[in-house]
Amino acid sequence: MTHLSDELLADSNGMAARLVSSQFAKSIGIAIDTAIIDGSGTGEPTGILNTAGVTSTAVDGQTCKLLMDSVLRTGRG
């Protein structure tokens, strides 16, 4: 929760309200992303990490080429 005085809102020419709105939107986005990835399924969706049948696969590295090679190799069976 954030409290802004009417004086601050007036003196900032709307910048304070935009800052609070921006931070609020970012917080909501983080909460949604967290639920999608790691949601428990109780009061929120079941996240990818907690969904039955979703497996993880080791990759060769973190560069674009190594990740892509790993994905393509996994898809071939």
Protein Blocks (a to p, Z undefined) as FASTA:
>chain_A
ZZddfklmmmnnommmmmmmmmmmmmmmmmmmmmmmmpghiopacdfklgghiacdddfb
jcfklmmmmmmmmmnZZ
